[in-house]
Amino acid sequence: MTDEKTRLGELREEIDALDQQIMELISARAKCAQEVAHVKMAANPGEDVFFYRPEREAQVLRRIKEKNPGPLPAEEMARLFREIMSACLALEKPMHIAFLGPVGTFTQAAALKHFGHSVVSVPLPAIDAVFREVESGAAHYGVVPVENSTEGMINHTLDMFMSSPLKICGEVQLRIHHHLLVSPKHKDEEITRIYSHQQSFAQCRQWLDTHRYGIERITVSSNAEAARRAAEEPGAAAIAGDMAAELYGLEKLANSIEDRPDNTTRFLIIGREEVPASGQDKSSILVSMRNKPGALYQLLEPFHRHGISLTRIETRPSPSGTWAYVFYIDFEGHMQDDRISKVLAEIDEEAVELKRLGSYPIGVL
Ligand SMILES: O=C(O)C(=O)C[C@]1(C(=O)O)C=C[C@@H](O)C=C1
């Protein structure tokens, strides 16, 4: 035997032995999770038990990233543990996650990034349908897009919070790469039209104006729908991401055509319960103030005085005459923190209405 073969044989034996140990350790961890489920059920007999614990998962993933010894990158190690925890949670309770569909959208990719692949992901046709599915209890949690770094806020999601009783339980960010896709069956045909979602067209506007100027752009309800049409229709191309390309067997004519290389979308996890503090949290509120001079100053001043960082503030038109302004505000910290409960108490005194949308761990992955 050559030296190479001998050495490879030794290393593979070592890998087999390590895999055996990893498997035994993962199985021991899974048994622990099963036991955790029994403890949770025994402590809340006959009640809704919340098996999924976003604050605990964030702590586990943060610790893994901190302690990772390498050579695997911390992000990669956290992704592996994300999947292990996802499988452990599925043993406790299979989670149903509603998302803005259809299958193959970036929202599905965000749902799987956040919850791992052991959940049942349920595509729904609209943002309000995702809210309703979670409100009715048909799904445990929902995932909806809330803002894009190139295109700004997704107003429909913000507006849903005005009337919905749901809480924000988490956030997840996804780098969005768009590709120009065609079916291998039709790739020799001249492209006469490009399908995509209106947001994706907006995120690739400059590229399209430079490289595909004059070709008709047809807006459809989702990138996955665009990909489906490109798969079927000769002369059609789609702008969509990897998941949709794979699902419909499309080829990339051009890769990563988004105008901004840091193009990122932030998604929210919505659920029916409040999430305890994880140590690194964010909170969101909706506030309506009276239509009078200095109202915005009055709203923001307590945050400044108590040293709380705002991460976003958006204004939305009021749904009724009584709400003159509606501000959607994200800030660092948890509503159970002393400083934050003081700020919110002050705002409550001045506001027409203050709605606490929830506190949740800052996205880890
Ligand atoms: O710690 C818990 O409460 C668990 O249920 C265990 C566990 C895990 O596998 O670590 C699983 C699911 C929860 O979402 C959080 C953590």
The ligand as an SDF file (V2000), in Angstrom:
LIG
                    3D

 16 16  0  0  0  0  0  0  0  0999 V2000
  -34.4300   24.3050   26.7500 O   0  0  0  0  0  0  0  0  0  0  0  0
  -35.5500   24.0070   26.3290 C   0  0  0  0  0  0  0  0  0  0  0  0
  -36.5960   24.5650   26.7730 O   0  0  0  0  0  0  0  0  0  0  0  0
  -35.7070   22.9830   25.2880 C   0  0  0  0  0  0  0  0  0  0  0  0
  -36.8250   22.6890   24.9390 O   0  0  0  0  0  0  0  0  0  0  0  0
  -34.4980   22.3940   24.6400 C   0  0  0  0  0  0  0  0  0  0  0  0
  -34.1700   23.0550   23.2990 C   0  0  0  0  0  0  0  0  0  0  0  0
  -32.7870   22.4840   22.8360 C   0  0  0  0  0  0  0  0  0  0  0  0
  -32.7780   21.5610   22.0460 O   0  0  0  0  0  0  0  0  0  0  0  0
  -31.7830   23.0040   23.3270 O   0  0  0  0  0  0  0  0  0  0  0  0
  -35.2060   22.7040   22.3020 C   0  0  0  0  0  0  0  0  0  0  0  0
  -36.2130   23.5730   21.9750 C   0  0  0  0  0  0  0  0  0  0  0  0
  -36.3300   24.9150   22.5420 C   0  0  0  0  0  0  0  0  0  0  0  0
  -36.7760   25.8300   21.5810 O   0  0  0  0  0  0  0  0  0  0  0  0
  -35.0980   25.3640   23.1840 C   0  0  0  0  0  0  0  0  0  0  0  0
  -34.0870   24.5070   23.4880 C   0  0  0  0  0  0  0  0  0  0  0  0
  1  2  2  0
  2  3  1  0
  2  4  1  0
  4  5  2  0
  4  6  1  0
  6  7  1  0
  7  8  1  0
  7 11  1  0
  7 16  1  0
  8  9  2  0
  8 10  1  0
 11 12  2  0
 12 13  1  0
 13 14  1  0
 13 15  1  0
 15 16  2  0
M  END
$$$$
